Amino acid sequence: MRAALANEISKLLNHKKYIVFMALGVLFSVFWSFLGNMIVKGLALLGGASLFMELGFTPTSSLPLFACVLLPLLIFMGCADLFTAEFADHTIRACLIRPCHRVKLYAAKALAVLAYIAAYLAVILAVGEITGLISGAVNTPGKFFAAIGSYALTLAPLAVMTAFAALVSLVLGSGTLVMFLLILSLLVFAALPILLPFLNGLLFTDYLTWYRLWIGAVPPPGKMVNVTLILIGYGAAFTLGGMIVFERRDV
């Protein structure tokens, strides 16, 4: 399993676009933390920006953009490359002839995508914190640990997103079609609670920023349990469906 996981991660990183996207994330994190704090300080000297001084241009304040937009797109690309593309060009055969059960191979591919996302989050958090210190942003141990907790908690809904993307990638045979449908589904899931209010809180995409439930004003325990069970339910359903399709799909 570990050898399969290492192999899938290396295949993912052989695509230079993932390194480029991580570099872009680093640049954005530097811009957000450094230039943002410089702007706020300049406005504060003029007697304004009291609200922004309170909130700050912290790594946590930029997390929703990564969690809701960029990282889902990277998950979609990763699943399209490791699942759809390999079945389309039949390179999956090289993986299947190895002494690794199909279920373990499926898990290795999904975990490789998630490992890249975890590394991405760790890098932009570290860069944001270091740049914030260099730019003179006010930070406290409480804010620092809250940022770490927020980024760590974000992995849970992104893991569900990975299972969903892997399932869709296995069902469809074209990488372009997979990307189109996954992006379309993300937009549809975002619009559905607005058009159909009774769906609010029932879709897994509603919890891409669920760290806000745990960091700050904590809601009643019952709500936190319900949200956790919703994510577990979606994750289990998508993972089981993906395993079944991967197990039965012909090469």
C-alpha positions, -999 to 999 in steps of 0.1 A, spaced: 0 0 0 28 24 9 47 16 -23 15 22 -43 9 55 -25 44 67 -32 41 57 -68 8 76 -72 22 107 -55 53 107 -78 30 103 -109 10 133 -97 41 155 -91 55 145 -125 28 168 -139 45 202 -136 11 220 -134 8 209 -98 41 225 -89 31 256 -107 -3 258 -89 15 254 -56 39 282 -65 9 304 -74 -6 296 -40 26 307 -23 27 339 -43 -9 347 -34 -2 339 3 28 363 3 8 390 -14 -21 385 10 0 385 42 27 410 33 12 436 10 -22 433 27 -7 441 61 13 470 46 -18 485 31 -37 481 64 -9 498 83 -8 527 59 -46 532 62 -43 529 100 -18 558 100 -45 579 82 -70 570 109 -90 543 91 -90 506 86 -100 498 122 -120 469 110 -92 454 89 -68 460 118 -91 438 139 -95 411 113 -61 413 96 -48 398 64 -41 365 81 -37 330 65 -71 321 79 -88 350 62 -76 337 28 -86 301 35 -122 303 21 -108 312 -13 -85 282 -13 -111 258 2 -140 268 -20 -123 275 -53 -87 266 -60 -83 233 -40 -115 217 -54 -102 225 -89 -68 209 -80 -87 178 -66 -107 176 -99 -75 177 -119 -57 152 -98 -86 127 -100 -89 132 -137 -52 125 -142 -49 94 -119 -83 78 -127 -98 89 -160 -66 95 -180 -50 62 -169 -81 42 -179 -84 62 -212 -48 55 -223 -47 21 -206 -16 29 -185 -37 16 -156 -27 -19 -167 9 -13 -154 -6 -7 -119 -30 -36 -120 -3 -62 -127 15 -53 -95 7 -73 -63 -17 -47 -50 -54 -53 -46 -77 -30 -66 -92 -16 -35 -58 -6 -22 -48 8 -55 -80 29 -55 -72 41 -20 -36 49 -30 -48 71 -59 -73 90 -38 -49 94 -9 -22 107 -33 -46 135 -43 -54 142 -7 -18 142 3 -10 168 -23 -39 189 -10 -26 185 26 9 195 15 -6 225 -3 -24 237 28 7 232 50 29 252 26 5 282 22 -1 283 59 36 283 67 43 309 41 14 331 53 26 329 89 62 336 81 53 365 58 30 379 84 57 380 109 81 397 85 55 423 76 50 431 113 15 417 116 2 413 152 0 376 160 -7 357 192 -4 320 202 -42 318 201 -44 331 166 -15 309 155 -31 277 168 -65 287 155 -50 290 120 -34 256 123 -67 241 135 -86 258 107 -63 245 80 -63 210 95 -101 209 98 -104 220 61 -90 186 51 -122 168 62 -146 183 36 -118 182 10 -114 145 16 -151 141 8 -147 162 -23 -118 139 -33 -140 108 -29 -167 125 -50 -143 136 -78 -128 101 -79 -162 85 -83 -172 109 -112 -137 104 -128 -142 66 -128 -177 67 -143 -167 90 -172 -142 82 -199 -130 117 -209 -108 139 -188 -122 170 -204 -158 159 -198 -148 150 -162 -134 185 -155 -165 201 -171 -190 181 -151 -171 184 -118 -168 222 -122 -205 224 -132 -215 203 -103 -196 225 -79 -215 256 -93 -248 237 -91 -242 227 -55 -234 263 -47 -266 276 -63 -291 249 -51 -294 262 -15 -302 296 -29 -329 283 -53 -341 256 -29 -336 268 7 -346 235 22 -314 220 9 -293 245 29 -270 225 51 -278 192 34 -251 193 7 -215 183 15 -202 214 -4 -220 236 22 -192 226 47 -160 234 27 -155 261 54 -168 240 83 -138 250 104 -158 281 113 -181 257 133 -151 247 155 -130 279 156 -146 309 174 -182 308 185 -189 271 188 -225 261 181 -245 236 202 -230 200 203 -260 186 185 -254 207 154 -217 198 154 -226 161 156 -251 164 128 -226 182 105 -200 156 112 -224 128 105 -234 144 72 -198 146 61 -191 110 72 -222 98 53 -213 116 21 -176 104 23 -186 68 30 -211 67 1 -187 83 -24 -158 61 -13 -178 29 -14 -192 38 -48 -158 46 -61 -143 13 -48 -172 -7 -64 -167 10 -98 -129 7 -97 -132 -30 -88 -156 -38 -116 -143 -15 -144 -127 -32 -173 -93 -20 -186 
